[in-house]
Amino acid sequence: MKNTLLCLVSVLLFIACKDQTANTALEGTRAQADTLSTAQLIAQNHGIANWDAVTELAFTFNVDRDTNHFERSWIWLPKQNRVTQITDKDTVTYTRSKVDSTLSRTDAAFINDSYWLLAPFKLVWDEGTEFSEEMAVVAPISKDTLNRLTISYVGDGGYTPGDAYDFFYDDTHTIREWVFRKGNDSIPSMVTTWEDYQEKDGLKLSTVHTDSLGKFKLYFTGISVKN
């Protein structure tokens, strides 16, 4: 009987310790969430913690508009900051720190295409930005109730200074839709979904963006991540 009681006490102590550990871990997670900004939480949810291990990112940027199709492919070595653009006309390789007038259009295309793929990370990478937030708003396409984070580019740098993006995200901080507003105009320049998420070595990437009419589709193929 004494041995039975000792065993029972041991089991209860183990369960208590286990519950305490779980509660401590939960409290730590909540505390961490409380210290991060919304932009950081979105980036975190999309896998930014795994970006430092990436040595190569390759992808093909596709756009279907009505019956027209456009595509171009990229290979980016982020640690070397080297980019290769591949089109049906030619292949261009350059270092982003050495962009001159002959490469500015190519680099602007890279910034555009990679922004569509890595926008959640750009929220914390980019400088010269301001943020505003609103909770429980109606998303423009799905009409779902989501949260909105707006990033405005206020600096003079970059290829399109003054632009703004409205990110509509759910309670898991996953982006579901966004609005691009050129020059921070109140009228949207483009509104699309964020769909078909794929996980590539810890990066959570939306691979399809469509408009509300089904006449525009921007999507990614051939995504490859190397560590």
TORPA-4810 file (N, C-alpha, C, O; in nm, 3 decimals):
<nodes>
NODE_1_0.084_-0.121_0.000_0.000_0.000_0.000_0.086_0.124_0.000_0.059_0.221_-0.070_M
NODE_2_0.194_0.119_0.081_0.284_0.233_0.089_0.352_0.257_-0.045_0.365_0.371_-0.090_K
NODE_3_0.394_0.147_-0.108_0.458_0.159_-0.239_0.362_0.215_-0.343_0.401_0.295_-0.428_N
NODE_4_0.237_0.173_-0.334_0.135_0.222_-0.428_0.116_0.371_-0.413_0.106_0.443_-0.512_T
NODE_5_0.112_0.418_-0.287_0.095_0.562_-0.263_0.215_0.640_-0.316_0.199_0.748_-0.373_L
NODE_6_0.336_0.585_-0.295_0.456_0.652_-0.345_0.454_0.663_-0.497_0.491_0.766_-0.552_L
NODE_7_0.411_0.556_-0.563_0.403_0.557_-0.710_0.302_0.660_-0.757_0.326_0.733_-0.852_C
NODE_8_0.187_0.666_-0.687_0.081_0.760_-0.724_0.130_0.903_-0.709_0.105_0.988_-0.794_L
NODE_9_0.200_0.929_-0.597_0.254_1.063_-0.574_0.354_1.100_-0.683_0.355_1.213_-0.732_V
NODE_10_0.439_1.003_-0.721_0.539_1.029_-0.825_0.473_1.064_-0.957_0.515_1.157_-1.025_S
NODE_11_0.368_0.989_-0.992_0.296_1.016_-1.116_0.233_1.154_-1.115_0.240_1.227_-1.213_V
NODE_12_0.171_1.190_-0.999_0.107_1.322_-0.988_0.209_1.433_-0.999_0.183_1.535_-1.062_L
NODE_13_0.327_1.413_-0.938_0.432_1.514_-0.948_0.479_1.528_-1.090_0.504_1.640_-1.135_L
NODE_14_0.493_1.418_-1.164_0.536_1.422_-1.303_0.436_1.498_-1.388_0.474_1.581_-1.471_F
NODE_15_0.307_1.470_-1.367_0.202_1.539_-1.442_0.204_1.687_-1.411_0.190_1.770_-1.500_I
NODE_16_0.222_1.720_-1.281_0.224_1.861_-1.241_0.341_1.933_-1.307_0.326_2.044_-1.357_A
NODE_17_0.460_1.866_-1.306_0.577_1.927_-1.368_0.557_1.944_-1.517_0.596_2.045_-1.575_C
NODE_18_0.496_1.844_-1.580_0.470_1.850_-1.724_0.378_1.966_-1.757_0.401_2.041_-1.852_K
NODE_19_0.270_1.980_-1.677_0.175_2.089_-1.700_0.241_2.224_-1.679_0.215_2.318_-1.753_D
NODE_20_0.327_2.233_-1.576_0.394_2.358_-1.548_0.488_2.396_-1.662_0.496_2.512_-1.701_Q
NODE_21_0.560_2.294_-1.717_0.649_2.319_-1.830_0.571_2.367_-1.951_0.612_2.462_-2.019_T
NODE_22_0.457_2.302_-1.979_0.374_2.342_-2.092_0.321_2.483_-2.074_0.319_2.562_-2.168_A
NODE_23_0.278_2.513_-1.950_0.226_2.648_-1.924_0.335_2.752_-1.939_0.311_2.861_-1.991_N
NODE_24_0.457_2.718_-1.894_0.570_2.811_-1.907_0.602_2.836_-2.053_0.628_2.949_-2.093_T
NODE_25_0.601_2.729_-2.133_0.629_2.743_-2.276_0.523_2.828_-2.343_0.554_2.912_-2.427_A
NODE_26_0.395_2.805_-2.305_0.286_2.883_-2.363_0.298_3.029_-2.326_0.278_3.118_-2.410_L
NODE_27_0.332_3.054_-2.198_0.349_3.193_-2.155_0.465_3.259_-2.228_0.460_3.377_-2.261_E
NODE_28_0.572_3.180_-2.254_0.686_3.235_-2.328_0.649_3.271_-2.470_0.693_3.373_-2.522_G
NODE_29_0.568_3.185_-2.533_0.522_3.213_-2.670_0.437_3.337_-2.674_0.451_3.420_-2.765_T
NODE_30_0.348_3.352_-2.575_0.262_3.470_-2.571_0.344_3.596_-2.546_0.319_3.700_-2.606_R
NODE_31_0.443_3.585_-2.457_0.528_3.700_-2.428_0.605_3.743_-2.551_0.620_3.862_-2.577_A
NODE_32_0.655_3.644_-2.626_0.729_3.675_-2.748_0.638_3.744_-2.849_0.678_3.841_-2.913_Q
NODE_33_0.514_3.693_-2.863_0.420_3.754_-2.956_0.388_3.897_-2.918_0.369_3.983_-3.004_A
NODE_34_0.384_3.923_-2.785_0.353_4.056_-2.738_0.464_4.155_-2.768_0.439_4.275_-2.779_D
NODE_35_0.588_4.106_-2.782_0.701_4.196_-2.805_0.727_4.219_-2.953_0.803_4.309_-2.988_T
NODE_36_0.666_4.140_-3.041_0.687_4.155_-3.184_0.580_4.245_-3.245_0.465_4.244_-3.203_L
NODE_37_0.620_4.321_-3.345_0.523_4.403_-3.419_0.442_4.314_-3.511_0.476_4.197_-3.533_S
NODE_38_0.335_4.368_-3.565_0.253_4.290_-3.660_0.334_4.251_-3.781_0.322_4.139_-3.830_T
NODE_39_0.416_4.342_-3.831_0.500_4.311_-3.947_0.593_4.195_-3.916_0.612_4.106_-3.999_A
NODE_40_0.651_4.195_-3.797_0.742_4.087_-3.757_0.667_3.955_-3.741_0.720_3.849_-3.776_Q
NODE_41_0.546_3.960_-3.688_0.466_3.838_-3.672_0.429_3.779_-3.807_0.430_3.657_-3.824_L
NODE_42_0.395_3.864_-3.903_0.364_3.816_-4.038_0.487_3.751_-4.100_0.480_3.642_-4.156_I
NODE_43_0.600_3.819_-4.090_0.724_3.765_-4.145_0.760_3.634_-4.078_0.803_3.539_-4.144_A
NODE_44_0.743_3.629_-3.947_0.773_3.508_-3.871_0.684_3.392_-3.917_0.733_3.281_-3.938_Q
NODE_45_0.555_3.417_-3.934_0.463_3.313_-3.977_0.497_3.259_-4.115_0.471_3.142_-4.144_N
NODE_46_0.556_3.343_-4.200_0.591_3.301_-4.335_0.733_3.245_-4.346_0.780_3.215_-4.455_H
NODE_47_0.800_3.230_-4.230_0.926_3.155_-4.229_1.053_3.235_-4.237_1.156_3.181_-4.278_G
NODE_48_1.050_3.362_-4.199_1.170_3.444_-4.212_1.286_3.391_-4.128_1.402_3.418_-4.160_I
NODE_49_1.258_3.317_-4.022_1.365_3.263_-3.938_1.452_3.165_-4.016_1.566_3.139_-3.976_A
NODE_50_1.400_3.110_-4.125_1.475_3.014_-4.204_1.550_3.079_-4.320_1.622_3.010_-4.393_N
NODE_51_1.534_3.209_-4.338_1.594_3.275_-4.454_1.747_3.277_-4.447_1.813_3.263_-4.550_W
NODE_52_1.803_3.293_-4.330_1.948_3.304_-4.318_2.021_3.182_-4.373_2.138_3.192_-4.410_D
NODE_53_1.954_3.069_-4.379_2.018_2.946_-4.430_2.012_2.937_-4.582_2.078_2.851_-4.641_A
NODE_54_1.935_3.023_-4.646_1.916_3.013_-4.792_2.040_3.063_-4.865_2.087_3.174_-4.842_V
NODE_55_2.093_2.979_-4.953_2.207_3.018_-5.036_2.165_3.045_-5.180_2.235_3.115_-5.254_T
NODE_56_2.051_2.989_-5.220_2.003_3.011_-5.357_1.851_3.002_-5.362_1.791_2.910_-5.306_E
NODE_57_1.791_3.097_-5.430_1.646_3.096_-5.454_1.624_3.111_-5.603_1.669_3.208_-5.664_L
NODE_58_1.554_3.015_-5.662_1.522_3.020_-5.804_1.371_3.014_-5.822_1.302_2.943_-5.749_A
NODE_59_1.320_3.089_-5.919_1.175_3.087_-5.946_1.146_3.146_-6.083_1.226_3.221_-6.139_F
NODE_60_1.030_3.110_-6.136_0.981_3.169_-6.259_0.856_3.250_-6.229_0.762_3.200_-6.168_T
NODE_61_0.858_3.373_-6.271_0.750_3.469_-6.250_0.662_3.466_-6.375_0.709_3.492_-6.485_F
NODE_62_0.533_3.433_-6.356_0.439_3.420_-6.468_0.322_3.515_-6.452_0.274_3.538_-6.341_N
NODE_63_0.276_3.570_-6.562_0.156_3.653_-6.562_0.068_3.613_-6.680_0.113_3.614_-6.795_V
NODE_64_-0.058_3.579_-6.651_-0.159_3.555_-6.754_-0.262_3.666_-6.746_-0.329_3.682_-6.644_D
NODE_65_-0.275_3.741_-6.853_-0.373_3.849_-6.858_-0.458_3.827_-6.982_-0.410_3.841_-7.094_R
NODE_66_-0.584_3.792_-6.960_-0.672_3.750_-7.070_-0.606_3.631_-7.141_-0.589_3.526_-7.081_D
NODE_67_-0.570_3.647_-7.269_-0.509_3.536_-7.344_-0.358_3.552_-7.356_-0.293_3.470_-7.422_T
NODE_68_-0.301_3.654_-7.294_-0.157_3.680_-7.306_-0.081_3.618_-7.189_-0.127_3.621_-7.074_N
NODE_69_0.035_3.563_-7.220_0.120_3.502_-7.117_0.258_3.566_-7.121_0.314_3.590_-7.227_H
NODE_70_0.312_3.594_-7.000_0.446_3.650_-6.988_0.519_3.575_-6.877_0.459_3.539_-6.776_F
NODE_71_0.649_3.552_-6.897_0.726_3.488_-6.791_0.873_3.526_-6.801_0.924_3.557_-6.908_E
NODE_72_0.939_3.521_-6.686_1.084_3.536_-6.679_1.130_3.464_-6.554_1.058_3.456_-6.455_R
NODE_73_1.251_3.411_-6.559_1.304_3.330_-6.449_1.421_3.400_-6.383_1.492_3.481_-6.443_S
NODE_74_1.439_3.364_-6.256_1.544_3.427_-6.175_1.619_3.323_-6.093_1.561_3.224_-6.047_W
NODE_75_1.748_3.347_-6.076_1.829_3.271_-5.979_1.899_3.374_-5.893_1.975_3.457_-5.943_I
NODE_76_1.873_3.369_-5.763_1.928_3.469_-5.670_2.015_3.398_-5.569_1.972_3.303_-5.503_W
NODE_77_2.140_3.445_-5.557_2.230_3.399_-5.453_2.238_3.510_-5.349_2.323_3.599_-5.361_L
NODE_78_2.153_3.508_-5.247_2.142_3.621_-5.154_2.269_3.652_-5.075_2.297_3.768_-5.045_P
NODE_79_2.347_3.550_-5.042_2.467_3.574_-4.964_2.575_3.645_-5.047_2.660_3.715_-4.993_K
NODE_80_2.569_3.626_-5.178_2.661_3.695_-5.268_2.595_3.815_-5.335_2.660_3.895_-5.402_Q
NODE_81_2.464_3.826_-5.315_2.384_3.932_-5.376_2.397_3.931_-5.527_2.398_4.037_-5.590_N
NODE_82_2.407_3.813_-5.584_2.416_3.798_-5.730_2.284_3.747_-5.785_2.220_3.660_-5.726_R
NODE_83_2.245_3.803_-5.896_2.115_3.771_-5.958_2.136_3.734_-6.104_2.214_3.797_-6.175_V
NODE_84_2.065_3.632_-6.148_2.063_3.595_-6.289_1.920_3.600_-6.339_1.830_3.537_-6.282_T
NODE_85_1.898_3.675_-6.446_1.767_3.680_-6.512_1.773_3.597_-6.639_1.865_3.610_-6.720_Q
NODE_86_1.673_3.513_-6.657_1.666_3.427_-6.776_1.533_3.453_-6.847_1.426_3.433_-6.790_I
NODE_87_1.541_3.498_-6.972_1.423_3.518_-7.054_1.441_3.443_-7.186_1.545_3.382_-7.210_T
NODE_88_1.338_3.448_-7.270_1.349_3.381_-7.400_1.445_3.454_-7.494_1.478_3.403_-7.601_D
NODE_89_1.490_3.574_-7.453_1.580_3.652_-7.538_1.725_3.642_-7.495_1.814_3.632_-7.580_K
NODE_90_1.750_3.644_-7.363_1.888_3.639_-7.316_1.897_3.601_-7.169_1.795_3.583_-7.102_D
NODE_91_2.018_3.590_-7.121_2.047_3.563_-6.980_2.144_3.670_-6.930_2.247_3.695_-6.993_T
NODE_92_2.110_3.731_-6.818_2.192_3.839_-6.762_2.224_3.806_-6.617_2.134_3.775_-6.540_V
NODE_93_2.351_3.814_-6.581_2.394_3.794_-6.443_2.463_3.920_-6.393_2.546_3.978_-6.463_T
NODE_94_2.429_3.963_-6.273_2.488_4.085_-6.220_2.490_4.081_-6.068_2.423_3.999_-6.005_Y
NODE_95_2.569_4.170_-6.010_2.575_4.188_-5.864_2.495_4.311_-5.828_2.515_4.417_-5.887_T
NODE_96_2.404_4.298_-5.734_2.310_4.406_-5.705_2.377_4.530_-5.647_2.322_4.640_-5.655_R
NODE_97_2.493_4.514_-5.589_2.564_4.629_-5.534_2.636_4.710_-5.643_2.690_4.817_-5.616_S
NODE_98_2.634_4.658_-5.766_2.705_4.724_-5.876_2.611_4.748_-5.995_2.649_4.730_-6.111_K
NODE_99_2.491_4.789_-5.965_2.392_4.815_-6.071_2.418_4.952_-6.131_2.423_5.053_-6.059_V
NODE_100_2.435_4.957_-6.264_2.451_5.084_-6.333_2.330_5.108_-6.423_2.232_5.034_-6.415_D
NODE_101_2.337_5.209_-6.507_2.223_5.246_-6.590_2.184_5.136_-6.688_2.068_5.126_-6.729_S
NODE_102_2.280_5.052_-6.725_2.250_4.945_-6.821_2.175_4.830_-6.754_2.114_4.747_-6.823_T
NODE_103_2.179_4.824_-6.621_2.116_4.713_-6.549_1.995_4.757_-6.466_1.931_4.673_-6.401_L
NODE_104_1.965_4.885_-6.466_1.859_4.935_-6.378_1.723_4.874_-6.411_1.646_4.843_-6.320_S
NODE_105_1.693_4.855_-6.538_1.563_4.795_-6.575_1.557_4.649_-6.532_1.453_4.601_-6.486_R
NODE_106_1.668_4.579_-6.548_1.672_4.439_-6.505_1.656_4.428_-6.354_1.582_4.343_-6.305_T
NODE_107_1.725_4.514_-6.281_1.716_4.510_-6.135_1.577_4.551_-6.087_1.526_4.495_-5.990_D
NODE_108_1.516_4.648_-6.155_1.379_4.687_-6.118_1.282_4.571_-6.140_1.190_4.552_-6.060_A
NODE_109_1.303_4.494_-6.246_1.219_4.377_-6.271_1.239_4.272_-6.162_1.143_4.209_-6.118_A
NODE_110_1.364_4.254_-6.118_1.391_4.159_-6.011_1.323_4.202_-5.881_1.262_4.120_-5.811_F
NODE_111_1.333_4.331_-5.849_1.269_4.382_-5.727_1.119_4.358_-5.734_1.059_4.315_-5.636_I
NODE_112_1.058_4.385_-5.848_0.914_4.365_-5.864_0.875_4.219_-5.845_0.786_4.187_-5.767_N
NODE_113_0.944_4.130_-5.918_0.906_3.989_-5.917_0.932_3.924_-5.781_0.850_3.847_-5.732_D
NODE_114_1.046_3.957_-5.721_1.077_3.898_-5.590_0.988_3.955_-5.480_0.962_3.888_-5.380_S
NODE_115_0.941_4.079_-5.499_0.851_4.138_-5.398_0.722_4.058_-5.390_0.672_4.032_-5.281_Y
NODE_116_0.668_4.018_-5.505_0.546_3.937_-5.506_0.567_3.806_-5.430_0.474_3.755_-5.366_W
NODE_117_0.687_3.751_-5.437_0.713_3.622_-5.373_0.749_3.638_-5.225_0.713_3.555_-5.142_L
NODE_118_0.821_3.746_-5.192_0.879_3.760_-5.059_0.827_3.881_-4.983_0.893_3.928_-4.890_L
NODE_119_0.712_3.931_-5.020_0.658_4.051_-4.955_0.649_4.039_-4.803_0.675_4.138_-4.734_A
NODE_120_0.613_3.923_-4.745_0.608_3.915_-4.599_0.742_3.945_-4.534_0.747_3.999_-4.423_P
NODE_121_0.851_3.910_-4.602_0.984_3.939_-4.548_1.022_4.085_-4.571_1.091_4.145_-4.489_F
NODE_122_0.977_4.140_-4.682_1.005_4.280_-4.713_0.948_4.373_-4.606_0.998_4.484_-4.587_K
NODE_123_0.845_4.328_-4.537_0.787_4.409_-4.431_0.889_4.445_-4.324_0.880_4.551_-4.262_L
NODE_124_0.986_4.357_-4.302_1.088_4.384_-4.201_1.224_4.415_-4.263_1.311_4.473_-4.197_V
NODE_125_1.244_4.377_-4.388_1.372_4.404_-4.453_1.385_4.550_-4.497_1.491_4.611_-4.481_W
NODE_126_1.278_4.604_-4.553_1.286_4.734_-4.619_1.299_4.849_-4.521_1.243_4.845_-4.411_D
NODE_127_1.372_4.949_-4.562_1.388_5.071_-4.483_1.304_5.182_-4.545_1.253_5.168_-4.656_E
NODE_128_1.290_5.293_-4.472_1.213_5.405_-4.522_1.065_5.375_-4.533_1.000_5.413_-4.630_G
NODE_129_1.012_5.305_-4.433_0.872_5.263_-4.436_0.797_5.312_-4.313_0.857_5.337_-4.208_T
NODE_130_0.667_5.326_-4.328_0.577_5.356_-4.217_0.461_5.258_-4.220_0.421_5.211_-4.327_E
NODE_131_0.407_5.228_-4.102_0.300_5.129_-4.091_0.177_5.189_-4.024_0.187_5.277_-3.939_F
NODE_132_0.062_5.139_-4.065_-0.064_5.167_-3.995_-0.144_5.038_-3.994_-0.127_4.953_-4.081_S
NODE_133_-0.232_5.024_-3.896_-0.306_4.899_-3.880_-0.453_4.923_-3.849_-0.491_5.026_-3.793_E
NODE_134_-0.533_4.826_-3.887_-0.675_4.827_-3.851_-0.722_4.683_-3.839_-0.694_4.600_-3.926_E
NODE_135_-0.792_4.654_-3.733_-0.839_4.518_-3.709_-0.983_4.501_-3.758_-1.061_4.596_-3.762_M
NODE_136_-1.014_4.378_-3.795_-1.151_4.339_-3.832_-1.210_4.430_-3.940_-1.307_4.502_-3.917_A
NODE_137_-1.150_4.424_-4.058_-1.201_4.499_-4.172_-1.246_4.401_-4.279_-1.209_4.284_-4.276_V
NODE_138_-1.325_4.449_-4.374_-1.375_4.364_-4.481_-1.272_4.359_-4.594_-1.233_4.462_-4.648_V
NODE_139_-1.229_4.239_-4.628_-1.131_4.222_-4.735_-1.196_4.254_-4.870_-1.314_4.227_-4.890_A
NODE_140_-1.120_4.312_-4.963_-1.179_4.362_-5.087_-1.232_4.256_-5.182_-1.328_4.282_-5.254_P
NODE_141_-1.173_4.137_-5.185_-1.216_4.035_-5.280_-1.307_3.932_-5.215_-1.420_3.912_-5.261_I
NODE_142_-1.260_3.867_-5.110_-1.338_3.761_-5.046_-1.453_3.814_-4.961_-1.550_3.743_-4.935_S
NODE_143_-1.441_3.939_-4.918_-1.536_4.001_-4.825_-1.531_3.937_-4.687_-1.621_3.957_-4.605_K
NODE_144_-1.426_3.860_-4.662_-1.406_3.803_-4.529_-1.361_3.913_-4.433_-1.309_4.016_-4.475_D
NODE_145_-1.383_3.889_-4.306_-1.335_3.982_-4.204_-1.190_3.945_-4.170_-1.163_3.839_-4.114_T
NODE_146_-1.099_4.035_-4.206_-0.957_4.013_-4.184_-0.897_4.136_-4.116_-0.967_4.234_-4.089_L
NODE_147_-0.770_4.130_-4.089_-0.699_4.246_-4.034_-0.614_4.310_-4.144_-0.576_4.243_-4.240_N
NODE_148_-0.587_4.437_-4.131_-0.513_4.508_-4.236_-0.389_4.577_-4.181_-0.395_4.650_-4.082_R
NODE_149_-0.278_4.551_-4.247_-0.153_4.621_-4.218_-0.113_4.696_-4.344_-0.100_4.637_-4.451_L
NODE_150_-0.093_4.827_-4.332_-0.054_4.909_-4.446_0.092_4.950_-4.431_0.132_5.001_-4.326_T
NODE_151_0.170_4.927_-4.536_0.308_4.972_-4.539_0.320_5.081_-4.646_0.278_5.062_-4.760_I
NODE_152_0.377_5.193_-4.608_0.397_5.305_-4.699_0.546_5.332_-4.712_0.619_5.336_-4.612_S
NODE_153_0.591_5.349_-4.836_0.732_5.379_-4.861_0.747_5.530_-4.868_0.703_5.595_-4.963_Y
NODE_154_0.811_5.585_-4.767_0.816_5.730_-4.752_0.951_5.789_-4.790_0.964_5.910_-4.804_V
NODE_155_1.052_5.703_-4.809_1.184_5.753_-4.844_1.194_5.788_-4.992_1.099_5.767_-5.068_G
NODE_156_1.309_5.841_-5.031_1.332_5.878_-5.171_1.399_5.766_-5.249_1.411_5.776_-5.372_D
NODE_157_1.441_5.662_-5.182_1.512_5.554_-5.249_1.418_5.457_-5.318_1.296_5.472_-5.312_G
NODE_158_1.478_5.358_-5.383_1.399_5.256_-5.451_1.352_5.302_-5.588_1.378_5.415_-5.630_G
NODE_159_1.283_5.213_-5.655_1.237_5.243_-5.791_1.101_5.310_-5.794_1.068_5.380_-5.890_Y
NODE_160_1.021_5.291_-5.690_0.887_5.352_-5.687_0.860_5.409_-5.549_0.773_5.358_-5.477_T
NODE_161_0.931_5.514_-5.509_0.906_5.572_-5.376_0.767_5.631_-5.366_0.712_5.683_-5.463_P
NODE_162_0.709_5.623_-5.245_0.577_5.679_-5.222_0.463_5.580_-5.237_0.348_5.614_-5.208_G
NODE_163_0.493_5.457_-5.282_0.387_5.357_-5.299_0.342_5.302_-5.164_0.411_5.315_-5.063_D
NODE_164_0.225_5.239_-5.164_0.170_5.179_-5.042_0.105_5.045_-5.074_0.054_5.023_-5.184_A
NODE_165_0.109_4.956_-4.975_0.049_4.824_-4.988_-0.036_4.796_-4.864_0.007_4.819_-4.752_Y
NODE_166_-0.156_4.746_-4.887_-0.244_4.704_-4.778_-0.245_4.551_-4.774_-0.292_4.486_-4.867_D
NODE_167_-0.194_4.496_-4.666_-0.191_4.351_-4.648_-0.310_4.309_-4.562_-0.326_4.358_-4.450_F
NODE_168_-0.391_4.219_-4.613_-0.505_4.166_-4.538_-0.467_4.026_-4.490_-0.444_3.935_-4.570_F
NODE_169_-0.461_4.008_-4.357_-0.412_3.883_-4.300_-0.511_3.828_-4.199_-0.591_3.902_-4.141_Y
NODE_170_-0.504_3.697_-4.178_-0.598_3.633_-4.085_-0.536_3.625_-3.945_-0.430_3.682_-3.919_D
NODE_171_-0.604_3.554_-3.856_-0.561_3.549_-3.716_-0.431_3.469_-3.697_-0.371_3.477_-3.590_D
NODE_172_-0.388_3.394_-3.798_-0.259_3.324_-3.790_-0.147_3.408_-3.851_-0.033_3.363_-3.861_T
NODE_173_-0.180_3.531_-3.891_-0.086_3.622_-3.956_-0.043_3.572_-4.094_0.068_3.598_-4.140_H
NODE_174_-0.135_3.500_-4.159_-0.114_3.458_-4.298_-0.182_3.558_-4.390_-0.299_3.591_-4.371_T
NODE_175_-0.110_3.607_-4.490_-0.166_3.704_-4.584_-0.264_3.633_-4.677_-0.233_3.528_-4.732_I
NODE_176_-0.382_3.691_-4.695_-0.486_3.634_-4.780_-0.518_3.720_-4.903_-0.559_3.668_-5.006_R
NODE_177_-0.498_3.850_-4.890_-0.521_3.941_-5.002_-0.430_4.063_-4.982_-0.379_4.086_-4.873_E
NODE_178_-0.412_4.140_-5.091_-0.344_4.267_-5.074_-0.388_4.367_-5.179_-0.444_4.331_-5.283_W
NODE_179_-0.360_4.493_-5.149_-0.392_4.604_-5.239_-0.265_4.683_-5.262_-0.196_4.720_-5.167_V
NODE_180_-0.234_4.709_-5.388_-0.123_4.797_-5.422_-0.179_4.933_-5.461_-0.270_4.941_-5.544_F
NODE_181_-0.126_5.039_-5.400_-0.172_5.175_-5.429_-0.052_5.260_-5.471_0.028_5.300_-5.387_R
NODE_182_-0.042_5.285_-5.600_0.071_5.362_-5.652_0.067_5.505_-5.598_-0.037_5.571_-5.603_K
NODE_183_0.182_5.550_-5.548_0.189_5.685_-5.495_0.102_5.707_-5.374_0.067_5.820_-5.342_G
NODE_184_0.066_5.597_-5.304_-0.021_5.604_-5.186_-0.156_5.668_-5.218_-0.217_5.733_-5.133_N
NODE_185_-0.202_5.647_-5.342_-0.333_5.698_-5.382_-0.442_5.623_-5.306_-0.424_5.508_-5.267_D
NODE_186_-0.554_5.688_-5.286_-0.665_5.624_-5.216_-0.734_5.521_-5.306_-0.805_5.432_-5.257_S
NODE_187_-0.715_5.533_-5.436_-0.775_5.439_-5.532_-0.677_5.326_-5.559_-0.563_5.352_-5.597_I
NODE_188_-0.717_5.200_-5.541_-0.626_5.087_-5.562_-0.577_5.079_-5.707_-0.654_5.099_-5.801_P
NODE_189_-0.449_5.050_-5.722_-0.393_5.025_-5.855_-0.409_4.878_-5.893_-0.426_4.846_-6.011_S
NODE_190_-0.405_4.790_-5.794_-0.422_4.647_-5.817_-0.466_4.580_-5.687_-0.418_4.614_-5.580_M
NODE_191_-0.557_4.483_-5.699_-0.605_4.407_-5.584_-0.601_4.259_-5.622_-0.661_4.220_-5.723_V
NODE_192_-0.533_4.177_-5.544_-0.527_4.035_-5.575_-0.533_3.951_-5.448_-0.518_4.000_-5.336_T
NODE_193_-0.555_3.824_-5.470_-0.554_3.725_-5.362_-0.411_3.680_-5.334_-0.319_3.707_-5.411_T
NODE_194_-0.396_3.611_-5.222_-0.274_3.536_-5.189_-0.319_3.393_-5.166_-0.385_3.363_-5.066_W
NODE_195_-0.284_3.303_-5.259_-0.336_3.167_-5.256_-0.224_3.064_-5.275_-0.108_3.098_-5.297_E
NODE_196_-0.267_2.936_-5.267_-0.180_2.821_-5.297_-0.043_2.833_-5.231_0.060_2.837_-5.298_D
NODE_197_-0.045_2.837_-5.100_0.082_2.844_-5.026_0.158_2.712_-5.040_0.100_2.604_-5.034_Y
NODE_198_0.288_2.725_-5.058_0.377_2.610_-5.059_0.490_2.635_-4.960_0.535_2.748_-4.943_Q
NODE_199_0.535_2.528_-4.895_0.647_2.541_-4.803_0.774_2.488_-4.870_0.778_2.374_-4.916_E
NODE_200_0.875_2.572_-4.875_1.003_2.537_-4.935_1.113_2.560_-4.832_1.152_2.674_-4.805_K
NODE_201_1.162_2.450_-4.774_1.267_2.459_-4.673_1.236_2.561_-4.565_1.320_2.643_-4.527_D
NODE_202_1.114_2.556_-4.517_1.073_2.644_-4.407_1.019_2.778_-4.450_0.971_2.854_-4.366_G
NODE_203_1.025_2.810_-4.579_0.967_2.935_-4.630_0.824_2.907_-4.674_0.800_2.817_-4.754_L
NODE_204_0.730_2.984_-4.624_0.589_2.969_-4.657_0.556_3.071_-4.765_0.545_3.190_-4.737_K
NODE_205_0.539_3.024_-4.890_0.530_3.113_-5.005_0.396_3.099_-5.075_0.352_2.989_-5.107_L
NODE_206_0.330_3.212_-5.099_0.208_3.213_-5.179_0.248_3.210_-5.326_0.327_3.292_-5.371_S
NODE_207_0.192_3.114_-5.401_0.236_3.093_-5.539_0.135_3.140_-5.643_0.165_3.137_-5.763_T
NODE_208_0.017_3.185_-5.600_-0.087_3.228_-5.695_-0.154_3.355_-5.644_-0.191_3.366_-5.527_V
NODE_209_-0.171_3.452_-5.735_-0.242_3.577_-5.706_-0.337_3.605_-5.821_-0.295_3.610_-5.937_H
NODE_210_-0.465_3.622_-5.790_-0.564_3.649_-5.894_-0.648_3.771_-5.858_-0.660_3.808_-5.741_T
NODE_211_-0.706_3.834_-5.962_-0.795_3.946_-5.935_-0.938_3.897_-5.914_-0.963_3.777_-5.920_D
NODE_212_-1.029_3.988_-5.891_-1.167_3.950_-5.859_-1.245_3.905_-5.981_-1.349_3.840_-5.968_S
NODE_213_-1.197_3.938_-6.101_-1.269_3.906_-6.224_-1.218_3.780_-6.294_-1.279_3.732_-6.389_L
NODE_214_-1.106_3.728_-6.247_-1.050_3.610_-6.309_-0.980_3.638_-6.441_-0.953_3.545_-6.517_G
NODE_215_-0.951_3.763_-6.469_-0.884_3.799_-6.595_-0.734_3.818_-6.577_-0.660_3.830_-6.675_K
NODE_216_-0.689_3.820_-6.453_-0.548_3.839_-6.424_-0.502_3.732_-6.327_-0.565_3.709_-6.223_F
NODE_217_-0.392_3.667_-6.361_-0.334_3.566_-6.273_-0.183_3.580_-6.274_-0.120_3.570_-6.380_K
NODE_218_-0.126_3.603_-6.157_0.019_3.609_-6.141_0.058_3.489_-6.055_0.002_3.468_-5.947_L
NODE_219_0.153_3.410_-6.103_0.185_3.288_-6.031_0.332_3.252_-6.050_0.400_3.300_-6.141_Y
NODE_220_0.379_3.164_-5.960_0.518_3.123_-5.961_0.530_2.974_-5.988_0.453_2.893_-5.935_F
NODE_221_0.626_2.939_-6.071_0.657_2.798_-6.098_0.808_2.779_-6.080_0.884_2.875_-6.073_T
NODE_222_0.848_2.653_-6.072_0.990_2.621_-6.063_1.058_2.679_-5.941_1.177_2.712_-5.947_G
NODE_223_0.986_2.691_-5.830_1.047_2.747_-5.709_1.144_2.644_-5.649_1.108_2.529_-5.625_I
NODE_224_1.266_2.689_-5.627_1.367_2.603_-5.568_1.446_2.680_-5.464_1.492_2.791_-5.489_S
NODE_225_1.461_2.621_-5.345_1.535_2.684_-5.238_1.649_2.589_-5.198_1.627_2.471_-5.171_V
NODE_226_1.771_2.644_-5.195_1.887_2.565_-5.154_1.950_2.625_-5.029_1.966_2.747_-5.020_K
NODE_227_1.986_2.541_-4.935_2.051_2.585_-4.813_2.200_2.546_-4.813_2.272_2.575_-4.718_N
</nodes>
